[in-house]
Amino acid sequence: MNIIILLVVCAGLVALRFVPKINILGWLAGWWIAAFVFLRWGIDPPLPTSIQGMFVAILTLALLAYLSADSSHFRFVLDRFVAFTTRKKYTIPLLAVIVLLPCLVALRVYFDVTQGPSPPLSSRTIHPPPPVSIEVAGNTIDLVNDDNPYRALETEDPAAFEEHVENGRRVYYENCVYCHGDDMAGDGLFAHGFDPIPANFQDATTIAMLQEGYIFWRIAKGGPGLPSESTPWLSAMPAWEDFLSEEDMWDVTLFLYDFTGHRPRAREDHGGGGDH
Ligand code: HEC
């Protein structure tokens, strides 16, 4: 909530009390504008425009209900309205309103349909540098030298490896599919609500060029764990360490590679460090 806007709105309403001879129409307009300003600028983070529109519509109805609840107020407004539409001296303003209203609507429609093409949302291809090590559930994981602890099973015990991949599949379809998509192409149901959009794991610029430790880091720490210099945008990637076990996170990493057919980038054995 934006306190300054709220104070300005309240001050405006108080100030209305001191306007001499203000009538019910003035009050209604005052309240309508005050509520509109508050909904439009006073709420932080801002409400979606469709919700704003809904509130404004409800507010308009409420003010009309208030008006019609008092018959003298209602009569007064009705008289004004009849006078405005029938008296000769109002002919010109009346004509102006009759012409202006459809024009405004037409203008609005015109602007809505002629909006220029906006560039498609695209995912990020530059990978921020990971920390050297991270803490997950009290364990320290060395991102430079540690590998996926279950990767070795691929050759040593394929059946056990398969179980880890299967568990990864479950984890993926329970948690990640909504954003990263059925085919891991970054086009899940919610994907286009986000900027940047979720990573497309099929694309050669994501997991194919990264080590598993890096993937584990991104899964465990998510958008909140990114270094600040690499976040000019807000990543919606959740920090999964709060919801998944360490094993689940390693398993889903295996599954990402298994499903896409990519291989993780090999570790460079030169004593570690700075190879991202
Ligand atoms: C709410 C949507 C959302 C969900 C759910 C989600 N992600 Fe993400 N993910 C994103 C977004 C957005 C990005 C791209 C921005 C970024 O890198 O932080 C991303 C990026 C990633 C990356 C980084 C890839 C790269 O190339 O740097 C990995 C790895 C990842 N997600 C794995 C997962 C896994 C595994 C799950 C499920 C356990 C998951 N995500 C669930 C939104 C989501």
Residues whose N, C-alpha, C, O or C-beta is under 5 A from the ligand:
A	BS01	HEC	V171 N175 C176 C179 F194 P196 I197 P198 A199 T205 T206 I207 I215 R218 I219 G223 S235 A236 M237 P238 W240 V252
